[in-house]
């Protein structure tokens, strides 16, 4: 599932801010993405 561009950009900015605050989070985000890449994203209510 792809997010609308506006939502994806907002999430990207949040991720960049978090990784800038704690660089180890980048590795954790990548690991989490690898583990969950085949899981379906639930639909918004």
Buried (B, 14 or more C-beta within 10 A) or exposed (E): EEEEEEEEEEEEEEEEEBBEEEEEBBEEEEEEEEEEEEEEEEEEE
